[in-house]
Amino acid sequence: MRADRSVPLMVVAFPALLGLGIFLIPVVADYSDHALAVRAVSQTWRWFTGHILAALAFGYSVWVIATLDEHLHSTGHRLHRLTLLSLVVGASLYAAGLGADGVGPVALLTAGHDPSGFFDGSGLWVTSLFVAGTVLYGLGLISMVVTLNSTGALVGTARRIAFVGALLFACAPAILSGWALYGVAAAAFMVFIPVARTVTRQV
């Protein structure tokens, strides 16, 4: 990568920040049960902070991916424009969904209203953001990993771990509960830790 020893830490910071945010969010085993969701929202600080940190992590990931693209450019390769577009739009949609889910019910609760009103009225909208964000970001990650593999940036076991991680990211949200977010966090570590190790060897 670049001759900058801070780059590996920058790469690792994305899954670390995302994992911290997701860990803070109280788990809702079944989002169709609004009573469980309301109980989770009652842990206001954790619910709000966790969602905001996770949303910020996706925004931050765009910078990380831009850095990876710089590295590829220095070796005569680039991420495909559609890959970059998919990752940027996917990250934006994911961040928007996390932000709405984090702020909406807390705002109602703070105003003295029943937070279940948020889940009743926004379910389709927020779910659509997450689905679109997952599809686009997941496809972007798969394409990015394929490019890193084909250019030799990732080798050996790292190639397989990163590819499985990208697939897991795209599939994890199919688990219709709050536990799906833990799959997303695990997938981010599986993709970006091998990348960070590659960076460490090259700075």
C-alpha positions in Angstrom: 0.0 0.0 0.0 1.2 3.6 0.6 4.3 4.1 2.6 2.2 5.0 5.6 2.3 2.8 8.6 -1.1 4.2 9.8 -2.9 2.5 6.9 -3.2 -1.0 8.4 -4.8 0.6 11.5 -7.1 2.6 9.4 -8.3 -0.5 7.6 -8.8 -2.5 10.9 -10.7 0.5 12.4 -13.7 -0.1 10.1 -14.7 -3.6 11.3 -13.7 -2.6 14.9 -16.0 0.5 14.9 -18.7 -1.4 13.2 -18.4 -4.3 15.7 -18.5 -1.9 18.6 -21.6 -0.2 17.3 -23.4 -3.5 16.7 -22.3 -4.9 20.1 -23.9 -1.9 21.8 -27.3 -2.3 20.0 -29.5 -4.4 22.3 -30.4 -7.6 20.4 -34.0 -7.8 19.1 -34.6 -11.5 18.5 -37.7 -11.0 16.4 -38.3 -7.5 14.9 -41.9 -8.5 14.0 -42.5 -8.5 17.8 -42.7 -4.8 18.5 -42.8 -5.4 22.2 -39.3 -6.8 22.0 -38.1 -3.9 19.9 -39.7 -1.3 22.3 -37.9 -3.0 25.2 -34.6 -2.7 23.4 -35.3 1.0 22.6 -35.8 1.6 26.3 -32.1 1.1 26.7 -31.9 4.5 25.0 -28.2 5.2 25.3 -27.1 1.8 23.9 -29.7 1.8 21.2 -28.9 5.3 20.0 -25.1 5.1 20.3 -24.8 1.7 18.8 -26.8 2.6 15.7 -24.9 5.9 15.2 -21.5 4.3 15.6 -22.5 1.5 13.1 -23.7 4.2 10.6 -20.5 6.2 11.0 -18.5 3.0 10.4 -20.2 2.5 7.0 -19.4 6.1 6.1 -15.8 5.6 7.2 -15.5 2.4 5.1 -15.8 4.5 1.9 -12.5 6.2 2.9 -10.9 2.8 3.6 -12.0 1.5 0.2 -10.7 4.6 -1.5 -7.3 3.9 0.1 -7.4 0.3 -1.3 -8.2 1.7 -4.7 -5.1 4.0 -4.4 -3.0 0.9 -3.7 -4.3 -0.9 -6.8 -3.7 2.2 -8.9 -0.1 2.2 -7.8 0.3 -1.4 -9.1 -1.4 -0.7 -12.4 -4.9 -1.8 -11.4 -8.1 -0.2 -10.2 -11.3 -1.2 -8.7 -14.1 -1.2 -11.3 -16.2 2.0 -11.3 -19.3 -0.1 -10.8 -17.6 -1.7 -7.7 -16.9 1.7 -6.2 -20.4 2.9 -7.0 -22.0 -0.2 -5.5 -19.9 0.2 -2.3 -20.5 3.9 -1.9 -24.2 3.8 -2.5 -24.6 0.6 -0.4 -22.7 2.2 2.5 -24.9 5.3 2.2 -28.1 3.3 2.3 -26.9 1.2 5.2 -25.9 4.3 7.1 -29.3 5.9 6.4 -31.1 2.8 7.6 -29.1 2.6 10.8 -29.5 6.3 11.5 -33.2 6.2 11.0 -33.6 3.1 13.1 -31.4 4.6 15.8 -33.0 8.1 16.0 -36.6 7.5 15.1 -37.9 5.3 18.1 -35.6 7.2 20.6 -37.1 10.5 19.5 -40.7 9.2 20.0 -39.7 7.7 23.4 -38.1 11.0 24.5 -41.2 12.9 23.4 -43.4 10.7 25.6 -44.8 8.6 22.8 -44.9 4.8 22.2 -41.8 3.9 20.1 -43.8 1.0 18.6 -45.4 3.7 16.4 -42.0 4.0 14.6 -41.8 0.3 13.9 -45.5 0.2 12.8 -45.1 3.1 10.3 -41.5 2.7 9.1 -41.0 -1.0 8.8 -41.2 -1.1 5.0 -39.1 2.0 4.5 -36.3 1.1 6.8 -36.3 -2.6 5.8 -36.0 -1.5 2.1 -33.0 0.7 3.0 -31.3 -2.3 4.7 -32.1 -4.7 1.9 -30.9 -2.3 -0.9 -27.8 -1.4 1.2 -26.9 -5.0 1.8 -27.3 -6.1 -1.8 -25.2 -3.2 -3.2 -22.5 -3.2 -0.5 -22.4 -7.0 -0.5 -22.0 -7.2 -4.3 -19.4 -4.4 -4.1 -17.4 -6.3 -1.4 -17.5 -9.5 -3.5 -16.3 -7.6 -6.6 -13.6 -5.9 -4.5 -12.3 -9.1 -3.1 -12.3 -10.8 -6.5 -10.2 -7.9 -7.8 -7.8 -8.0 -4.9 -7.4 -11.8 -5.4 -6.8 -11.5 -9.2 -4.2 -8.8 -8.7 -2.3 -10.8 -6.1 -3.0 -8.4 -3.3 -4.5 -11.2 -1.3 -2.8 -14.6 -1.4 -3.2 -18.1 0.2 -5.8 -18.5 3.0 -6.5 -14.8 3.1 -8.0 -15.1 -0.4 -10.6 -17.6 0.8 -11.3 -16.0 4.1 -12.0 -12.6 2.5 -14.2 -14.1 -0.2 -16.3 -16.1 2.3 -16.6 -13.0 4.4 -17.9 -11.0 1.4 -20.5 -13.8 0.8 -21.5 -13.8 4.4 -22.0 -10.1 4.4 -24.4 -10.4 1.5 -26.3 -13.3 3.1 -26.3 -12.5 6.9 -29.3 -10.1 6.8 -31.4 -13.0 5.6 -31.5 -13.9 9.3 -34.6 -12.0 10.3 -33.5 -10.9 13.7 -31.1 -8.6 15.4 -28.6 -11.4 15.4 -28.1 -10.8 11.7 -26.0 -7.7 12.6 -23.5 -9.9 14.3 -23.1 -11.8 11.1 -22.5 -8.5 9.3 -19.8 -7.5 11.9 -18.1 -11.0 11.6 -18.1 -10.6 7.8 -16.5 -7.2 7.9 -13.7 -8.6 10.1 -13.3 -11.6 7.7 -12.9 -9.2 4.7 -10.8 -6.4 6.2 -8.4 -8.2 8.6 -6.8 -10.1 5.7 -6.6 -6.9 3.8 -4.9 -5.1 6.8 -2.4 -8.0 7.1 -1.5 -7.5 3.4 -1.1 -3.8 4.0 1.2 -4.5 7.0 3.5 -6.5 4.9 3.7 -3.8 2.2 4.2 -0.6 4.2 
